[in-house]
Structures are given as C-alpha cells and as structure tokens.
C-alpha cells in the first residue's frame, strides 16, 4: 500500500515548478523532465505528479498523451482572452478599492510606490517588478472582495510570465511608471471609475510589451 504523502509536499513541489516557469528556467513548450525534477527536489514521482495536476489546473502545464507533461506555450489569443477577463476584474478592483481602502492600506500603497520609484531610478528591474506586483496585490486586497481576489489570482498565475517579464525597453518602463503615478493619484482622490480605467489600460500596455519582446507566440 502506498504511503500517504503530506499535503504540503506536493504544494511545495508545485511552488518550485511554478517559480521555474515564471523565471524562464523551464521554457514554453519544454517537456517536464520528471525524473530530473524528482532528483533535484528529493521527492518521489507521486508528489511531483500531484503538483503537475495543480499546475495543469492553473493553465501553466499541459498533459501530452502517453508522453508526460510540458510547459504551456503562451499565444497572443490565449493571453488576450485572459487579459480581457483580468482587465474587467482589475478594473472592478480599482472601482471598489477607492471607497473601501483604509488609511493604513493607502499608506502602504504610498510606501510601496516610493520603493518602486527608487528601484526604477536605479534601473534595478527585478526588485522593481517585485514591488510592482505588491502594489497591484495591495489595490486588489483593498477591494475587500474575496471572490474577486480569488478569481483574479487564479487567472494571474497563467500569465505571470508576461506581466513580470524582464524584457522591457526604456520607453515601456517609463510608461509603466507613469501609469502607476496615475493609479496612486486616482486612489488618493478616491476616484474609482478613473482608477478602474487606468488599471485596464495598464494591462493593455503589458500585452503590447509582451508582443514586442517575443514572450508570446503569434
């Protein structure tokens, strides 16, 4: 009889593989080398395959009949469709955040924004993206709508490689910072419709960057 695996083990494996995909260590279309990953992580095939099921449900991995699994390729149509839904959700989060955000939450967004600007001025793109993501998560949390947050986070996992890619030219980077300046202004003014519109446009800019940098297929 097979031993019962701790629930946290396959989730940890899923986190590790997800990180490899997001950092580009595992490339779009690349087959998942199960034996190699088992040896690297020090786990058996069972938690690894359970982890792959999780990643398949998130749209990061796809099964190949009788051939294992591979990293999903990002296509323009697939990313566009995902962004259409995410844009609606992110716009709604901005509209809800403005009347619902607390003083403490707003102060945190301001602080994160200043940190992001510091990284931008120093051209430190990786920490810039980390703080950038924290700002979006903070605005999302300020909506105080658990259903919206869960739906958005599930979709976000599928295109995280696009949203936080390091392939960004100076003009696109400056535009992203300008968008964030406008976001903070709208949030401080409690202007929900304006913040919602900015967030939707900001996501469209992300798609344009991805197309130019070659992150997604045609």
RODO-2510 file (C-alpha; in nm, 4 decimals, decimal comma):
residues 218
     n   res          X          Y          Z
     1     x     0,0000     0,0000     0,0000
     2     x     0,1326     0,3419    -0,0975
     3     x     0,2210     0,5749     0,1850
     4     x     0,0118     0,8884     0,2242
     5     x     0,2061     1,1958     0,1203
     6     x     0,1851     1,5092     0,3354
     7     x    -0,0455     1,7576     0,1664
     8     x     0,2142     2,0334     0,1911
     9     x     0,4742     1,8337    -0,0014
    10     x     0,3081     1,8395    -0,3435
    11     x     0,2107     2,2032    -0,2947
    12     x     0,5748     2,2866    -0,2234
    13     x     0,6756     2,0999    -0,5387
    14     x     0,4114     2,2946    -0,7336
    15     x     0,5533     2,6208    -0,5978
    16     x     0,9058     2,5210    -0,7052
    17     x     0,7998     2,4269    -1,0592
    18     x     0,5823     2,7382    -1,0899
    19     x     0,8834     2,9500    -0,9980
    20     x     1,0981     2,7730    -1,2599
    21     x     0,8344     2,8507    -1,5220
    22     x     0,7924     3,2140    -1,4188
    23     x     1,1697     3,2756    -1,4164
    24     x     1,2082     3,1154    -1,7574
    25     x     1,4199     2,8233    -1,6372
    26     x     1,1510     2,5980    -1,7827
    27     x     1,0633     2,7431    -2,1223
    28     x     0,7271     2,7492    -2,3056
    29     x     0,6802     2,4194    -2,4877
    30     x     0,9538     2,2453    -2,2881
    31     x     0,8787     1,8920    -2,1719
    32     x     0,8795     1,8405    -1,7948
    33     x     1,1712     1,6096    -1,7071
    34     x     1,0040     1,4274    -1,4185
    35     x     1,2999     1,2102    -1,3204
    36     x     1,5361     1,5070    -1,3166
    37     x     1,2989     1,7201    -1,1080
    38     x     1,2418     1,4355    -0,8615
    39     x     1,6162     1,4088    -0,8103
    40     x     1,6592     1,7866    -0,7799
    41     x     1,3748     1,8243    -0,5274
    42     x     1,4456     1,4984    -0,3434
    43     x     1,0881     1,3705    -0,3847
    44     x     0,9168     1,0683    -0,5376
    45     x     0,7044     1,0686    -0,8532
    46     x     0,3776     1,0820    -0,6551
    47     x     0,4024     1,4380    -0,5140
    48     x     0,5564     1,5560    -0,8407
    49     x     0,2641     1,4293    -1,0453
    50     x     0,0154     1,5725    -0,7959
    51     x     0,1970     1,9053    -0,8331
    52     x     0,1694     1,8827    -1,2118
    53     x    -0,2064     1,8335    -1,1755
    54     x    -0,2224     2,1591    -0,9789
    55     x    -0,0201     2,3426    -1,2424
    56     x    -0,2359     2,1951    -1,5184
    57     x    -0,5478     2,3318    -1,3478
    58     x    -0,3756     2,6738    -1,3372
    59     x    -0,3056     2,6627    -1,7102
    60     x     0,0748     2,6555    -1,6709
    61     x     0,1276     2,2927    -1,7735
    62     x    -0,0466     2,0647    -2,0230
    63     x    -0,0593     1,6858    -2,0464
    64     x     0,0752     1,5047    -2,3519
    65     x    -0,0999     1,1696    -2,4149
    66     x     0,1446     0,8949    -2,3144
    67     x     0,4306     1,1484    -2,3209
    68     x     0,4170     1,3237    -1,9844
    69     x     0,3698     1,7000    -1,9481
    70     x     0,5114     2,0207    -2,0900
    71     x     0,5041     2,3924    -2,0144
    72     x     0,2146     2,5630    -2,1911
    73     x     0,3057     2,7922    -2,4780
    74     x     0,1700     3,1433    -2,4468
    75     x    -0,0194     3,2529    -2,7580
    76     x    -0,1442     3,6016    -2,8307
    77     x    -0,5040     3,4820    -2,8491
    78     x    -0,4777     3,2958    -2,5188
    79     x    -0,3116     3,5863    -2,3402
    80     x    -0,5537     3,8363    -2,4940
    81     x    -0,8539     3,6323    -2,3785
    82     x    -0,7083     3,6020    -2,0292
    83     x    -0,6274     3,9727    -2,0170
    84     x    -0,9796     4,0631    -2,1258
    85     x    -1,1181     3,8905    -1,8170
    86     x    -0,8376     4,0089    -1,5892
    87     x    -0,8859     4,3648    -1,7120
    88     x    -1,2512     4,3536    -1,6117
    89     x    -1,1616     4,2144    -1,2697
    90     x    -0,8718     4,4531    -1,2109
    91     x    -1,0831     4,7487    -1,3209
    92     x    -1,3530     4,6404    -1,0764
    93     x    -1,0927     4,6053    -0,8006
    94     x    -0,9909     4,9676    -0,8572
    95     x    -1,3512     5,0855    -0,8509
    96     x    -1,4120     4,9008    -0,5228
    97     x    -1,0789     4,9902    -0,3640
    98     x    -1,1374     5,3643    -0,3788
    99     x    -1,4372     5,3733    -0,1431
   100     x    -1,3199     5,0779     0,0693
   101     x    -0,9468     5,1315     0,1222
   102     x    -0,8422     5,2083     0,4789
   103     x    -0,5929     5,4778     0,5771
   104     x    -0,3407     5,2080     0,6695
   105     x    -0,3837     5,0323     0,3350
   106     x    -0,3424     5,3584     0,1450
   107     x    -0,0293     5,4438     0,3424
   108     x     0,1151     5,1048     0,2492
   109     x     0,0463     5,1657    -0,1211
   110     x     0,2209     5,5038    -0,0978
   111     x     0,5234     5,3441     0,0687
   112     x     0,5401     5,0669    -0,1921
   113     x     0,5120     5,3239    -0,4693
   114     x     0,8098     5,5175    -0,3365
   115     x     1,0154     5,1987    -0,3121
   116     x     0,9212     5,1121    -0,6697
   117     x     1,0369     5,4547    -0,7883
   118     x     1,3707     5,4062    -0,6153
   119     x     1,4273     5,0793    -0,7978
   120     x     1,3211     5,2442    -1,1239
   121     x     1,5706     5,5270    -1,0807
   122     x     1,8468     5,2730    -1,0105
   123     x     1,7302     5,0575    -1,3026
   124     x     1,7003     4,7526    -1,0768
   125     x     1,4323     4,5714    -1,2698
   126     x     1,3854     4,2529    -1,0646
   127     x     1,3133     4,4249    -0,7309
   128     x     1,1107     4,6810    -0,9273
   129     x     0,8829     4,4048    -1,0558
   130     x     0,8517     4,2522    -0,7084
   131     x     0,7297     4,5796    -0,5561
   132     x     0,5170     4,6486    -0,8651
   133     x     0,3368     4,3211    -0,8040
   134     x     0,2892     4,4059    -0,4357
   135     x     0,1180     4,7322    -0,5342
   136     x    -0,1286     4,5540    -0,7595
   137     x    -0,1946     4,2984    -0,4860
   138     x    -0,2484     4,5764    -0,2307
   139     x    -0,5054     4,7503    -0,4522
   140     x    -0,6754     4,4181    -0,5133
   141     x    -0,6873     4,3474    -0,1383
   142     x    -0,8289     4,6957    -0,0750
   143     x    -1,1366     4,5983    -0,2765
   144     x    -1,2277     4,3821     0,0247
   145     x    -1,3981     4,1375    -0,2131
   146     x    -1,2744     3,7820    -0,1529
   147     x    -1,4473     3,6345    -0,4587
   148     x    -1,2901     3,8902    -0,6914
   149     x    -0,9460     3,8352    -0,5366
   150     x    -0,9659     3,4565    -0,5740
   151     x    -1,0804     3,4727    -0,9370
   152     x    -0,8145     3,7275    -1,0277
   153     x    -0,5297     3,5379    -0,8621
   154     x    -0,6251     3,2157    -1,0396
   155     x    -0,6080     3,3876    -1,3778
   156     x    -0,2946     3,5831    -1,2917
   157     x    -0,0931     3,2644    -1,2460
   158     x    -0,1475     3,1786    -1,6120
   159     x     0,0154     3,4920    -1,7485
   160     x     0,2569     3,5883    -1,4744
   161     x     0,5434     3,5186    -1,7159
   162     x     0,4075     3,8022    -1,9298
   163     x     0,3211     4,0535    -1,6606
   164     x     0,6548     4,0382    -1,4835
   165     x     0,8921     3,9680    -1,7682
   166     x     1,2286     4,1446    -1,7525
   167     x     1,2096     4,2204    -2,1252
   168     x     1,1165     4,5889    -2,1052
   169     x     1,2556     4,8802    -2,3043
   170     x     1,3103     5,2217    -2,1516
   171     x     1,0012     5,3769    -2,3145
   172     x     0,7748     5,0960    -2,1952
   173     x     0,9255     5,1101    -1,8483
   174     x     0,8666     5,4852    -1,8282
   175     x     0,5070     5,4329    -1,9414
   176     x     0,4530     5,1716    -1,6706
   177     x     0,5824     5,4104    -1,4040
   178     x     0,3602     5,6875    -1,5402
   179     x     0,0621     5,4529    -1,5152
   180     x     0,1471     5,3844    -1,1513
   181     x     0,1726     5,7566    -1,0748
   182     x    -0,1764     5,7991    -1,2176
   183     x    -0,3031     5,4992    -1,0176
   184     x    -0,1841     5,6480    -0,6902
   185     x    -0,3370     5,9866    -0,7727
   186     x    -0,6742     5,8273    -0,8516
   187     x    -0,6601     5,6134    -0,5382
   188     x    -0,5827     5,9118    -0,3157
   189     x    -0,8667     6,1058    -0,4803
   190     x    -1,0988     5,8071    -0,4198
   191     x    -1,1858     5,8215    -0,7911
   192     x    -1,2997     5,4655    -0,8594
   193     x    -1,4001     5,4989    -1,2260
   194     x    -1,0699     5,6672    -1,3111
   195     x    -0,8607     5,4105    -1,1253
   196     x    -1,0532     5,1286    -1,2915
   197     x    -0,9866     5,2754    -1,6363
   198     x    -0,6144     5,3234    -1,5605
   199     x    -0,5765     4,9651    -1,4413
   200     x    -0,7421     4,8307    -1,7574
   201     x    -0,5174     5,0417    -1,9789
   202     x    -0,2111     4,9407    -1,7787
   203     x    -0,2867     4,5760    -1,8514
   204     x    -0,3176     4,6502    -2,2231
   205     x     0,0296     4,8059    -2,2110
   206     x     0,1589     4,4779    -2,0653
   207     x     0,0252     4,2890    -2,3661
   208     x     0,1953     4,5312    -2,6047
   209     x     0,5289     4,4815    -2,4258
   210     x     0,4902     4,1047    -2,4462
   211     x     0,4250     4,1184    -2,8204
   212     x     0,7302     4,3341    -2,8862
   213     x     0,9644     4,1287    -2,6662
   214     x     0,8628     3,7961    -2,8188
   215     x     0,7401     3,6438    -2,4916
   216     x     0,4232     3,5165    -2,6564
   217     x     0,3680     3,3334    -2,9834
   218     x     0,1587     3,4734    -3,2677
***
